[in-house]
Each structure stands twice: as structure tokens, then as C-alpha cells.
Amino acid sequence: MSAHAFDTLAFANRLQAVGVDRALSEALADALCAQFAHLATRDDLRTFATGLDLDKLATKDDLRNFATKDDLCNFATKDDLRNFATKDDLRNFATKDDLRNFATKDDLCNFATKDDLRNFATKDDLRNFATKDDLRNFATKDDLRNFATKDDLRNFATKDDLRNFATKDDLRDLEHRLTIRLGTMLIVAIGALAALVRIGV
């Protein structure tokens, strides 16, 4: 492990120790490491040191890889992130793609609601009503135009009213009987007249 890699890890650990998120601290450390990659490492400096005490002291160059308070002022803290949702929090929420097959309020504006259907008949309500097929054998108003109504029949006689009246058959029988009687009477009259002629009256 190089000195830069060691310093980067140490810097990330220090940020985490003061409450910075692990991913954020590692990103900051990597960014600072890349920015100051041209600087000498501690291993590079050891060749120029003349004493053990100098190795323990931090130089200005050593501090350049560390962020100041001003550098961190625009970064979010854990407290800042507490009100934000994580990926895990969003797993059960629908995305725009999930909603593409669902109807919007505008899509439903022309559809009937349960309240709209309250005044309409159901299949159960229509069970006792006649269908067009059921009405085919029934007469329409046009079919009944030439038929008499009860009001039309009020001035006509019923069968009971005609019981004491003679029928055509009754008149024919009466005519036949009268003809027979008249013929009989005529024969009798002719016979009587003939008898009177014979006796010289």
C-alpha cells in the first residue's frame, strides 16, 4: 500500500469519526487524493529528513490533502440527510413507468360512477319486463286500429239481449210452417168449393 493510499484511508476514517457518511467521506478522500497526486508522499519526504522528530511532524504539504471547514461547508451532514428518502424507502413507490397503464382523472371523466348508476335498472330489475321477442305475438296500436273498443260496443246488443229475438233460421222455419198451413187451408177451401158445386148450391 502506497503512502497516498494510506493517507486517503486515514482521511476517510477521520471524516467518518466526526460523523460524515462513509460513501461521502471516501468520495472526498479520493477527490482530494486525485487533486494532490502531484505532491510528495511521506515516503518521498523520508529520504530528505535528517531526524526522527521531523517524521512525526506534519508539514504544510501534508495538510494540503485535508479539507478545511470552508471546504466542507457545502457538503451535507447526516442530520441534513435524515429527512431525505433512501433507495430502500422508495422501493414500494410507483414510478412514472409503473403509472403508464393506469387511468388518470381526465381518462375517467366520461365514465359512470356508482352514484350515476343508481337510477338505472339492473338485470334483476328487468327480469319481469318483456323483451322484443316476447312482444312479437302481441298486437300494436296500428294492428288494433280497425278493432272496436268497449265504448264502440256500448250501443250494440249482446247475446243475452238477443235471446228473445228470432233468428234467420227461426224465420225460415216459421215461413215454412205458414206455407204448409196456407197450402192446407187452400186445399180445404178448394175441396169445399168443389163439394158445393156438386150439390148445386
N, CA and C atoms as a LAMMPS dump frame, in Angstrom:
ITEM: TIMESTEP
0
ITEM: NUMBER OF ATOMS
603
ITEM: BOX BOUNDS ff ff ff
-5.0000000000000000e+02 5.0000000000000000e+02
-5.0000000000000000e+02 5.0000000000000000e+02
-5.0000000000000000e+02 5.0000000000000000e+02
ITEM: ATOMS id mol type element x y z
1 1 1 N 0.854 -1.2 0
2 1 2 C 0 0 0
3 1 3 C 0.875 1.23 0
4 2 1 N 0.596 2.163 -0.929
5 2 2 C 1.399 3.375 -1.022
6 2 3 C 1.034 4.338 0.071
7 3 1 N 1.909 5.364 0.224
8 3 2 C 1.66 6.359 1.259
9 3 3 C 0.391 7.133 0.961
10 4 1 N 0.13 7.4 -0.362
11 4 2 C -1.088 8.123 -0.71
12 4 3 C -2.326 7.318 -0.359
13 5 1 N -2.283 6 -0.646
14 5 2 C -3.42 5.146 -0.322
15 5 3 C -3.642 5.11 1.172
16 6 1 N -2.574 5.07 1.95
17 6 2 C -2.708 5.046 3.41
18 6 3 C -3.307 6.35 3.919
19 7 1 N -2.811 7.483 3.384
20 7 2 C -3.32 8.791 3.809
21 7 3 C -4.782 8.963 3.413
22 8 1 N -5.157 8.487 2.245
23 8 2 C -6.553 8.588 1.798
24 8 3 C -7.468 7.818 2.738
25 9 1 N -7.078 6.609 3.084
26 9 2 C -7.877 5.803 4.003
27 9 3 C -7.961 6.446 5.366
28 10 1 N -6.854 6.982 5.812
29 10 2 C -6.839 7.629 7.13
30 10 3 C -7.752 8.852 7.133
31 11 1 N -7.685 9.622 6.04
32 11 2 C -8.532 10.808 5.959
33 11 3 C -10.015 10.432 5.943
34 12 1 N -10.355 9.365 5.193
35 12 2 C -11.741 8.906 5.154
36 12 3 C -12.194 8.44 6.524
37 13 1 N -11.301 7.745 7.241
38 13 2 C -11.654 7.277 8.589
39 13 3 C -11.869 8.443 9.543
40 14 1 N -11.069 9.473 9.393
41 14 2 C -11.223 10.642 10.258
42 14 3 C -12.557 11.35 9.992
43 15 1 N -12.921 11.44 8.713
44 15 2 C -14.213 12.062 8.395
45 15 3 C -15.365 11.255 8.971
46 16 1 N -15.259 9.957 8.889
47 16 2 C -16.307 9.112 9.438
48 16 3 C -16.367 9.237 10.949
49 17 1 N -15.211 9.454 11.56
50 17 2 C -15.166 9.587 13.012
51 17 3 C -15.903 10.837 13.493
52 18 1 N -15.963 11.859 12.635
53 18 2 C -16.652 13.094 13.034
54 18 3 C -18.086 13.12 12.51
55 19 1 N -18.574 11.976 11.977
56 19 2 C -19.986 11.878 11.626
57 19 3 C -20.313 11.978 10.161
58 20 1 N -19.32 12.035 9.279
59 20 2 C -19.595 12.123 7.843
60 20 3 C -19.909 10.719 7.32
61 21 1 N -20.881 10.634 6.394
62 21 2 C -21.273 9.36 5.812
63 21 3 C -20.072 8.678 5.146
64 22 1 N -20.038 7.347 5.216
65 22 2 C -18.889 6.592 4.703
66 22 3 C -18.663 6.841 3.212
67 23 1 N -19.76 6.762 2.412
68 23 2 C -19.607 6.969 0.971
69 23 3 C -19.132 8.375 0.668
70 24 1 N -19.663 9.351 1.402
71 24 2 C -19.265 10.738 1.184
72 24 3 C -17.819 10.964 1.597
73 25 1 N -17.411 10.382 2.703
74 25 2 C -16.039 10.566 3.179
75 25 3 C -15.035 9.938 2.217
76 26 1 N -15.357 8.752 1.693
77 26 2 C -14.463 8.099 0.746
78 26 3 C -14.375 8.892 -0.552
79 27 1 N -15.523 9.459 -0.987
80 27 2 C -15.518 10.261 -2.206
81 27 3 C -14.668 11.513 -2.036
82 28 1 N -14.782 12.141 -0.872
83 28 2 C -13.98 13.331 -0.605
84 28 3 C -12.491 12.986 -0.582
85 29 1 N -12.176 11.882 0.064
86 29 2 C -10.774 11.477 0.166
87 29 3 C -10.189 11.175 -1.208
88 30 1 N -10.986 10.459 -2.044
89 30 2 C -10.498 10.13 -3.387
90 30 3 C -10.323 11.383 -4.228
91 31 1 N -11.266 12.338 -4.083
92 31 2 C -11.18 13.571 -4.853
93 31 3 C -9.949 14.386 -4.462
94 32 1 N -9.682 14.472 -3.161
95 32 2 C -8.52 15.232 -2.699
96 32 3 C -7.219 14.541 -3.08
97 33 1 N -7.26 13.21 -3.034
98 33 2 C -6.07 12.445 -3.404
99 33 3 C -5.73 12.671 -4.878
100 34 1 N -6.792 12.656 -5.742
101 34 2 C -6.554 12.867 -7.165
102 34 3 C -6.076 14.293 -7.434
103 35 1 N -6.619 15.244 -6.668
104 35 2 C -6.257 16.645 -6.876
105 35 3 C -4.799 16.927 -6.494
106 36 1 N -4.346 16.24 -5.454
107 36 2 C -2.99 16.496 -4.951
108 36 3 C -2.029 15.34 -5.207
109 37 1 N -2.315 14.625 -6.315
110 37 2 C -1.485 13.457 -6.618
111 37 3 C -0.04 13.845 -6.955
112 38 1 N 0.127 15.098 -7.372
113 38 2 C 1.491 15.523 -7.748
114 38 3 C 2.366 15.837 -6.533
115 39 1 N 1.737 15.879 -5.375
116 39 2 C 2.508 16.214 -4.176
117 39 3 C 3.328 15.019 -3.706
118 40 1 N 4.356 15.299 -2.99
119 40 2 C 5.232 14.235 -2.454
120 40 3 C 4.528 13.499 -1.331
121 41 1 N 4.799 12.217 -1.278
122 41 2 C 4.252 11.398 -0.197
123 41 3 C 5.205 11.411 0.984
124 42 1 N 4.751 10.828 2.063
125 42 2 C 5.631 10.738 3.231
126 42 3 C 6.865 9.879 2.926
127 43 1 N 6.62 8.842 2.119
128 43 2 C 7.772 8.025 1.733
129 43 3 C 8.793 8.84 0.958
130 44 1 N 8.252 9.752 0.094
131 44 2 C 9.168 10.614 -0.653
132 44 3 C 9.923 11.563 0.278
133 45 1 N 9.24 12.036 1.312
134 45 2 C 9.858 13.002 2.229
135 45 3 C 10.864 12.367 3.178
136 46 1 N 10.687 11.091 3.407
137 46 2 C 11.593 10.441 4.368
138 46 3 C 13.057 10.467 3.886
139 47 1 N 13.227 10.478 2.594
140 47 2 C 14.604 10.496 2.077
141 47 3 C 15.284 11.831 2.325
142 48 1 N 14.454 12.879 2.572
143 48 2 C 15.029 14.197 2.808
144 48 3 C 15.095 14.558 4.293
145 49 1 N 14.509 13.726 5.133
146 49 2 C 14.516 14.033 6.567
147 49 3 C 15.88 13.728 7.168
148 50 1 N 16.234 14.583 8.174
149 50 2 C 17.514 14.387 8.835
150 50 3 C 17.362 13.872 10.246
151 51 1 N 16.119 13.813 10.718
152 51 2 C 15.924 13.368 12.091
153 51 3 C 14.588 12.681 12.261
154 52 1 N 14.481 11.842 13.323
155 52 2 C 13.244 11.114 13.579
156 52 3 C 12.108 12.06 13.974
157 53 1 N 12.426 13.201 14.609
158 53 2 C 11.377 14.123 15.04
159 53 3 C 10.637 14.739 13.862
160 54 1 N 11.373 14.954 12.748
161 54 2 C 10.742 15.559 11.596
162 54 3 C 9.703 14.631 10.955
163 55 1 N 9.939 13.336 11.1
164 55 2 C 8.984 12.38 10.524
165 55 3 C 7.625 12.442 11.234
166 56 1 N 7.627 12.842 12.524
167 56 2 C 6.397 12.87 13.298
168 56 3 C 5.627 14.167 13.138
169 57 1 N 6.25 15.169 12.56
170 57 2 C 5.613 16.472 12.423
171 57 3 C 4.967 16.596 11.046
172 58 1 N 3.745 17.201 11.03
173 58 2 C 3.035 17.424 9.767
174 58 3 C 3.506 18.708 9.146
175 59 1 N 3.753 18.671 7.875
176 59 2 C 4.167 19.856 7.127
177 59 3 C 2.939 20.484 6.476
178 60 1 N 3.109 21.664 5.907
179 60 2 C 2.022 22.293 5.163
180 60 3 C 1.581 21.431 3.989
181 61 1 N 2.55 20.754 3.375
182 61 2 C 2.189 19.869 2.266
183 61 3 C 1.311 18.722 2.742
184 62 1 N 1.616 18.201 3.941
185 62 2 C 0.792 17.116 4.485
186 62 3 C -0.648 17.573 4.708
187 63 1 N -0.838 18.83 5.086
188 63 2 C -2.187 19.332 5.387
189 63 3 C -2.988 19.689 4.14
190 64 1 N -2.28 19.776 3.028
191 64 2 C -2.999 20.142 1.819
192 64 3 C -4.009 19.089 1.369
193 65 1 N -3.814 17.869 1.766
194 65 2 C -4.733 16.784 1.399
195 65 3 C -5.961 16.727 2.296
196 66 1 N -5.99 17.537 3.317
197 66 2 C -7.119 17.527 4.236
198 66 3 C -8.03 18.714 3.958
199 67 1 N -9.288 18.496 4.145
200 67 2 C -10.267 19.546 3.893
201 67 3 C -10.369 20.465 5.094
202 68 1 N -10.611 21.738 4.804
203 68 2 C -10.846 22.719 5.865
204 68 3 C -12.35 22.826 6.113
205 69 1 N -12.716 23.587 7.125
206 69 2 C -14.132 23.804 7.404
207 69 3 C -14.823 24.481 6.223
208 70 1 N -14.11 25.39 5.588
209 70 2 C -14.689 26.06 4.427
210 70 3 C -14.934 25.095 3.28
211 71 1 N -14.011 24.098 3.112
212 71 2 C -14.192 23.111 2.051
213 71 3 C -15.446 22.26 2.271
214 72 1 N -15.813 22.057 3.535
215 72 2 C -16.934 21.161 3.87
216 72 3 C -18.261 21.892 4.054
217 73 1 N -18.274 23.203 3.896
218 73 2 C -19.498 23.952 4.209
219 73 3 C -20.641 23.628 3.265
220 74 1 N -20.334 23.201 2.041
221 74 2 C -21.398 22.883 1.079
222 74 3 C -21.784 21.408 1.062
223 75 1 N -21.156 20.62 1.912
224 75 2 C -21.477 19.196 1.964
225 75 3 C -22.567 18.949 3.008
226 76 1 N -23.395 17.948 2.732
227 76 2 C -24.484 17.603 3.646
228 76 3 C -23.987 16.744 4.785
229 77 1 N -24.593 16.969 5.945
230 77 2 C -24.271 16.16 7.118
231 77 3 C -25.334 15.071 7.266
232 78 1 N -25.11 14.173 8.202
233 78 2 C -26.105 13.128 8.465
234 78 3 C -27.432 13.74 8.904
235 79 1 N -27.353 14.801 9.687
236 79 2 C -28.582 15.465 10.118
237 79 3 C -29.344 16.041 8.932
238 80 1 N -28.576 16.595 7.958
239 80 2 C -29.231 17.144 6.769
240 80 3 C -29.96 16.066 5.975
241 81 1 N -29.449 14.846 6.011
242 81 2 C -29.997 13.767 5.185
243 81 3 C -31.12 12.991 5.857
244 82 1 N -31.404 13.287 7.114
245 82 2 C -32.405 12.493 7.837
246 82 3 C -33.801 12.611 7.239
247 83 1 N -34.134 13.741 6.648
248 83 2 C -35.466 13.938 6.072
249 83 3 C -35.566 13.51 4.609
250 84 1 N -34.467 13.004 4.061
251 84 2 C -34.486 12.569 2.673
252 84 3 C -34.688 11.055 2.588
253 85 1 N -35.372 10.629 1.512
254 85 2 C -35.646 9.205 1.329
255 85 3 C -34.444 8.498 0.716
256 86 1 N -34.236 7.265 1.151
257 86 2 C -33.186 6.427 0.585
258 86 3 C -33.787 5.55 -0.521
259 87 1 N -32.935 4.833 -1.234
260 87 2 C -33.428 3.924 -2.267
261 87 3 C -34.347 2.867 -1.661
262 88 1 N -34.003 2.391 -0.47
263 88 2 C -34.842 1.395 0.184
264 88 3 C -36.224 1.966 0.513
265 89 1 N -36.261 3.248 0.905
266 89 2 C -37.549 3.878 1.215
267 89 3 C -38.447 3.972 -0.012
268 90 1 N -37.841 4.055 -1.199
269 90 2 C -38.6 4.268 -2.428
270 90 3 C -38.981 2.977 -3.153
271 91 1 N -38.587 1.84 -2.615
272 91 2 C -38.827 0.58 -3.331
273 91 3 C -40.304 0.294 -3.557
274 92 1 N -41.158 0.656 -2.607
275 92 2 C -42.586 0.357 -2.716
276 92 3 C -43.392 1.465 -3.377
277 93 1 N -42.714 2.515 -3.85
278 93 2 C -43.421 3.597 -4.522
279 93 3 C -43.421 3.363 -6.031
280 94 1 N -44.505 3.812 -6.671
281 94 2 C -44.64 3.637 -8.12
282 94 3 C -43.817 4.682 -8.863
283 95 1 N -43.243 4.237 -9.979
284 95 2 C -42.505 5.147 -10.855
285 95 3 C -43.439 5.622 -11.971
286 96 1 N -42.966 6.574 -12.774
287 96 2 C -43.757 7.046 -13.907
288 96 3 C -44.047 5.916 -14.882
289 97 1 N -43.075 5.01 -15.047
290 97 2 C -43.296 3.87 -15.937
291 97 3 C -44.397 2.962 -15.401
292 98 1 N -44.442 2.795 -14.073
293 98 2 C -45.481 1.956 -13.465
294 98 3 C -46.874 2.541 -13.688
295 99 1 N -46.97 3.858 -13.802
296 99 2 C -48.272 4.526 -13.902
297 99 3 C -48.79 4.653 -15.323
298 100 1 N -47.991 4.264 -16.312
299 100 2 C -48.399 4.471 -17.703
300 100 3 C -49.664 3.73 -18.073
301 101 1 N -49.903 2.558 -17.474
302 101 2 C -51.097 1.768 -17.799
303 101 3 C -52.292 2.1 -16.917
304 102 1 N -52.136 3.066 -16.011
305 102 2 C -53.236 3.419 -15.129
306 102 3 C -53.97 4.649 -15.667
307 103 1 N -55.282 4.711 -15.389
308 103 2 C -56.109 5.813 -15.866
309 103 3 C -55.948 7.035 -14.968
310 104 1 N -55.995 8.208 -15.604
311 104 2 C -55.955 9.469 -14.872
312 104 3 C -57.385 9.952 -14.633
313 105 1 N -57.533 11.024 -13.867
314 105 2 C -58.861 11.59 -13.633
315 105 3 C -59.495 12.036 -14.948
316 106 1 N -58.678 12.583 -15.844
317 106 2 C -59.205 13.002 -17.14
318 106 3 C -59.704 11.807 -17.947
319 107 1 N -59.008 10.666 -17.838
320 107 2 C -59.437 9.465 -18.55
321 107 3 C -60.788 8.969 -18.038
322 108 1 N -61.082 9.209 -16.766
323 108 2 C -62.297 8.673 -16.141
324 108 3 C -63.474 9.63 -16.177
325 109 1 N -63.28 10.844 -16.723
326 109 2 C -64.348 11.849 -16.642
327 109 3 C -65.59 11.422 -17.408
328 110 1 N -65.454 10.581 -18.448
329 110 2 C -66.61 10.155 -19.239
330 110 3 C -67.207 8.834 -18.769
331 111 1 N -66.663 8.262 -17.701
332 111 2 C -67.177 7.004 -17.191
333 111 3 C -68.201 7.259 -16.08
334 112 1 N -69.157 6.363 -15.968
335 112 2 C -70.205 6.498 -14.956
336 112 3 C -69.699 6.039 -13.589
337 113 1 N -70.136 6.742 -12.548
338 113 2 C -69.808 6.366 -11.183
339 113 3 C -70.962 5.544 -10.596
340 114 1 N -70.76 5.004 -9.402
341 114 2 C -71.825 4.255 -8.74
342 114 3 C -73.042 5.149 -8.506
343 115 1 N -72.793 6.412 -8.179
344 115 2 C -73.904 7.342 -7.979
345 115 3 C -74.685 7.545 -9.274
346 116 1 N -73.962 7.607 -10.41
347 116 2 C -74.632 7.768 -11.698
348 116 3 C -75.523 6.573 -12.032
349 117 1 N -75.156 5.393 -11.566
350 117 2 C -75.88 4.165 -11.909
351 117 3 C -77.083 3.893 -11.017
352 118 1 N -77.263 4.696 -9.972
353 118 2 C -78.343 4.403 -9.02
354 118 3 C -79.723 4.476 -9.656
355 119 1 N -79.903 5.317 -10.669
356 119 2 C -81.209 5.464 -11.315
357 119 3 C -81.401 4.518 -12.498
358 120 1 N -80.412 3.674 -12.755
359 120 2 C -80.521 2.738 -13.869
360 120 3 C -80.927 1.353 -13.363
361 121 1 N -81.648 0.635 -14.218
362 121 2 C -82.125 -0.696 -13.85
363 121 3 C -81.021 -1.732 -13.982
364 122 1 N -81.035 -2.707 -13.062
365 122 2 C -80.098 -3.825 -13.11
366 122 3 C -80.763 -5.001 -13.838
367 123 1 N -80.004 -6.056 -14.074
368 123 2 C -80.568 -7.253 -14.71
369 123 3 C -81.695 -7.829 -13.868
370 124 1 N -81.535 -7.795 -12.538
371 124 2 C -82.586 -8.306 -11.661
372 124 3 C -83.851 -7.467 -11.784
373 125 1 N -83.677 -6.145 -11.934
374 125 2 C -84.844 -5.269 -12.081
375 125 3 C -85.61 -5.567 -13.362
376 126 1 N -84.932 -6.062 -14.394
377 126 2 C -85.548 -6.264 -15.706
378 126 3 C -86.104 -7.673 -15.918
379 127 1 N -85.98 -8.519 -14.899
380 127 2 C -86.405 -9.909 -15.096
381 127 3 C -87.885 -10.038 -15.45
382 128 1 N -88.74 -9.195 -14.878
383 128 2 C -90.187 -9.297 -15.108
384 128 3 C -90.657 -8.44 -16.283
385 129 1 N -89.739 -7.806 -16.99
386 129 2 C -90.126 -6.989 -18.136
387 129 3 C -90.04 -7.803 -19.421
388 130 1 N -90.925 -7.454 -20.36
389 130 2 C -90.974 -8.179 -21.636
390 130 3 C -89.861 -7.717 -22.563
391 131 1 N -89.343 -8.651 -23.351
392 131 2 C -88.326 -8.342 -24.353
393 131 3 C -89.001 -8.16 -25.712
394 132 1 N -88.233 -7.729 -26.708
395 132 2 C -88.784 -7.593 -28.052
396 132 3 C -89.306 -8.927 -28.571
397 133 1 N -88.598 -10.012 -28.237
398 133 2 C -89.052 -11.338 -28.661
399 133 3 C -90.381 -11.692 -28.016
400 134 1 N -90.547 -11.294 -26.742
401 134 2 C -91.805 -11.577 -26.054
402 134 3 C -92.975 -10.824 -26.693
403 135 1 N -92.727 -9.668 -27.292
404 135 2 C -93.792 -8.819 -27.831
405 135 3 C -94.178 -9.144 -29.269
406 136 1 N -93.433 -10.056 -29.877
407 136 2 C -93.686 -10.328 -31.296
408 136 3 C -95.093 -10.842 -31.565
409 137 1 N -95.686 -11.594 -30.614
410 137 2 C -97.021 -12.158 -30.803
411 137 3 C -98.136 -11.235 -30.314
412 138 1 N -97.745 -10.028 -29.83
413 138 2 C -98.756 -9.093 -29.329
414 138 3 C -99.057 -8.039 -30.393
415 139 1 N -100.316 -7.552 -30.352
416 139 2 C -100.753 -6.555 -31.333
417 139 3 C -100.247 -5.169 -30.961
418 140 1 N -99.932 -4.379 -31.981
419 140 2 C -99.53 -2.996 -31.783
420 140 3 C -100.755 -2.086 -31.931
421 141 1 N -100.577 -0.796 -31.671
422 141 2 C -101.673 0.151 -31.846
423 141 3 C -102.169 0.156 -33.287
424 142 1 N -101.219 0.05 -34.228
425 142 2 C -101.615 0.019 -35.633
426 142 3 C -102.459 -1.207 -35.948
427 143 1 N -102.098 -2.353 -35.312
428 143 2 C -102.865 -3.573 -35.534
429 143 3 C -104.293 -3.449 -35.011
430 144 1 N -104.507 -2.636 -33.997
431 144 2 C -105.815 -2.539 -33.344
432 144 3 C -106.692 -1.405 -33.86
433 145 1 N -106.2 -0.665 -34.862
434 145 2 C -106.968 0.484 -35.342
435 145 3 C -108.348 0.104 -35.882
436 146 1 N -108.48 -1.055 -36.523
437 146 2 C -109.754 -1.472 -37.119
438 146 3 C -110.622 -2.286 -36.182
439 147 1 N -110.162 -2.451 -34.95
440 147 2 C -110.951 -3.205 -33.982
441 147 3 C -111.793 -2.258 -33.143
442 148 1 N -112.979 -2.762 -32.716
443 148 2 C -113.886 -1.952 -31.897
444 148 3 C -113.432 -1.931 -30.451
445 149 1 N -113.649 -0.786 -29.789
446 149 2 C -113.35 -0.652 -28.372
447 149 3 C -114.609 -0.916 -27.557
448 150 1 N -114.476 -0.961 -26.251
449 150 2 C -115.634 -1.153 -25.383
450 150 3 C -116.649 -0.025 -25.579
451 151 1 N -116.124 1.188 -25.762
452 151 2 C -117.024 2.319 -25.988
453 151 3 C -117.789 2.147 -27.295
454 152 1 N -117.11 1.62 -28.333
455 152 2 C -117.786 1.397 -29.614
456 152 3 C -118.908 0.368 -29.488
457 153 1 N -118.801 -0.602 -28.577
458 153 2 C -119.759 -1.707 -28.453
459 153 3 C -120.919 -1.409 -27.508
460 154 1 N -120.887 -0.238 -26.863
461 154 2 C -121.934 0.034 -25.871
462 154 3 C -123.336 0.086 -26.494
463 155 1 N -123.478 0.517 -27.735
464 155 2 C -124.79 0.623 -28.399
465 155 3 C -125.187 -0.648 -29.141
466 156 1 N -124.336 -1.669 -29.055
467 156 2 C -124.651 -2.932 -29.723
468 156 3 C -125.239 -3.926 -28.731
469 157 1 N -126.113 -4.82 -29.262
470 157 2 C -126.763 -5.826 -28.413
471 157 3 C -125.825 -6.989 -28.164
472 158 1 N -125.973 -7.585 -26.978
473 158 2 C -125.196 -8.759 -26.622
474 158 3 C -126.004 -10.013 -26.927
475 159 1 N -125.413 -11.173 -26.724
476 159 2 C -126.12 -12.435 -26.926
477 159 3 C -127.326 -12.525 -25.998
478 160 1 N -127.126 -12.032 -24.771
479 160 2 C -128.246 -12.083 -23.82
480 160 3 C -129.401 -11.194 -24.286
481 161 1 N -129.017 -10.019 -24.866
482 161 2 C -130.064 -9.122 -25.368
483 161 3 C -130.851 -9.758 -26.52
484 162 1 N -130.255 -10.638 -27.294
485 162 2 C -130.877 -11.217 -28.492
486 162 3 C -131.541 -12.569 -28.271
487 163 1 N -131.542 -13.024 -27.009
488 163 2 C -132.102 -14.353 -26.761
489 163 3 C -133.58 -14.461 -27.155
490 164 1 N -134.371 -13.399 -26.939
491 164 2 C -135.822 -13.433 -27.225
492 164 3 C -136.156 -13.019 -28.657
493 165 1 N -135.123 -12.752 -29.463
494 165 2 C -135.348 -12.366 -30.853
495 165 3 C -135.185 -13.58 -31.756
496 166 1 N -135.99 -13.569 -32.87
497 166 2 C -135.928 -14.675 -33.828
498 166 3 C -134.699 -14.539 -34.704
499 167 1 N -134.146 -15.704 -35.024
500 167 2 C -133.008 -15.73 -35.925
501 167 3 C -133.502 -15.983 -37.335
502 168 1 N -132.6 -15.926 -38.293
503 168 2 C -132.962 -16.224 -39.68
504 168 3 C -133.499 -17.643 -39.802
505 169 1 N -132.897 -18.538 -39.038
506 169 2 C -133.379 -19.923 -39.067
507 169 3 C -134.787 -20.012 -38.517
508 170 1 N -135.061 -19.237 -37.443
509 170 2 C -136.412 -19.242 -36.874
510 170 3 C -137.421 -18.711 -37.886
511 171 1 N -137.087 -17.662 -38.611
512 171 2 C -137.992 -17.071 -39.605
513 171 3 C -138.22 -18.022 -40.781
514 172 1 N -137.168 -18.717 -41.172
515 172 2 C -137.318 -19.672 -42.267
516 172 3 C -138.271 -20.809 -41.861
517 173 1 N -138.1 -21.284 -40.606
518 173 2 C -138.974 -22.366 -40.128
519 173 3 C -140.424 -21.892 -40.045
520 174 1 N -140.587 -20.614 -39.563
521 174 2 C -141.946 -20.062 -39.473
522 174 3 C -142.568 -19.903 -40.856
523 175 1 N -141.755 -19.431 -41.806
524 175 2 C -142.238 -19.266 -43.169
525 175 3 C -142.651 -20.608 -43.767
526 176 1 N -141.828 -21.622 -43.448
527 176 2 C -142.12 -22.959 -43.965
528 176 3 C -143.436 -23.477 -43.387
529 177 1 N -143.641 -23.282 -42.086
530 177 2 C -144.866 -23.759 -41.446
531 177 3 C -146.096 -23.001 -41.953
532 178 1 N -145.923 -21.672 -42.156
533 178 2 C -147.037 -20.882 -42.67
534 178 3 C -147.397 -21.308 -44.083
535 179 1 N -146.392 -21.625 -44.846
536 179 2 C -146.65 -22.084 -46.221
537 179 3 C -147.447 -23.37 -46.216
538 180 1 N -147.046 -24.284 -45.304
539 180 2 C -147.749 -25.566 -45.21
540 180 3 C -149.203 -25.331 -44.792
541 181 1 N -149.411 -24.484 -43.785
542 181 2 C -150.761 -24.204 -43.308
543 181 3 C -151.62 -23.554 -44.397
544 182 1 N -150.973 -22.568 -45.069
545 182 2 C -151.713 -21.891 -46.134
546 182 3 C -152.086 -22.867 -47.239
547 183 1 N -151.14 -23.761 -47.559
548 183 2 C -151.427 -24.758 -48.599
549 183 3 C -152.55 -25.68 -48.167
550 184 1 N -152.497 -26.057 -46.869
551 184 2 C -153.534 -26.952 -46.354
552 184 3 C -154.894 -26.265 -46.411
553 185 1 N -154.931 -25.015 -45.972
554 185 2 C -156.176 -24.254 -45.983
555 185 3 C -156.69 -24.071 -47.406
556 186 1 N -155.748 -23.833 -48.331
557 186 2 C -156.161 -23.664 -49.727
558 186 3 C -156.758 -24.944 -50.28
559 187 1 N -156.159 -26.077 -49.933
560 187 2 C -156.676 -27.369 -50.399
561 187 3 C -158.075 -27.613 -49.836
562 188 1 N -158.198 -27.28 -48.526
563 188 2 C -159.512 -27.475 -47.88
564 188 3 C -160.567 -26.583 -48.534
565 189 1 N -160.177 -25.342 -48.815
566 189 2 C -161.136 -24.4 -49.435
567 189 3 C -161.546 -24.877 -50.828
568 190 1 N -160.562 -25.371 -51.591
569 190 2 C -160.857 -25.872 -52.932
570 190 3 C -161.797 -27.081 -52.843
571 191 1 N -161.524 -27.937 -51.861
572 191 2 C -162.378 -29.14 -51.703
573 191 3 C -163.805 -28.743 -51.33
574 192 1 N -163.912 -27.737 -50.432
575 192 2 C -165.24 -27.296 -50.019
576 192 3 C -165.999 -26.682 -51.191
577 193 1 N -165.265 -25.877 -51.993
578 193 2 C -165.881 -25.237 -53.154
579 193 3 C -166.343 -26.294 -54.154
580 194 1 N -165.552 -27.312 -54.353
581 194 2 C -165.919 -28.379 -55.293
582 194 3 C -167.15 -29.119 -54.808
583 195 1 N -167.201 -29.307 -53.501
584 195 2 C -168.37 -30.018 -52.945
585 195 3 C -169.618 -29.183 -53.127
586 196 1 N -169.546 -27.887 -52.958
587 196 2 C -170.711 -27.038 -53.125
588 196 3 C -171.189 -27.028 -54.585
589 197 1 N -170.255 -27.078 -55.491
590 197 2 C -170.605 -27.098 -56.914
591 197 3 C -171.344 -28.39 -57.228
592 198 1 N -170.919 -29.465 -56.665
593 198 2 C -171.554 -30.759 -56.931
594 198 3 C -172.99 -30.812 -56.415
595 199 1 N -173.204 -30.206 -55.302
596 199 2 C -174.554 -30.311 -54.749
597 199 3 C -175.463 -29.23 -55.311
598 200 1 N -174.887 -28.391 -56.197
599 200 2 C -175.719 -27.439 -56.913
600 200 3 C -176.071 -26.21 -56.107
601 201 1 N -175.292 -25.874 -55.285
602 201 2 C -175.611 -24.7 -54.499
603 201 3 C -175.374 -23.466 -55.355
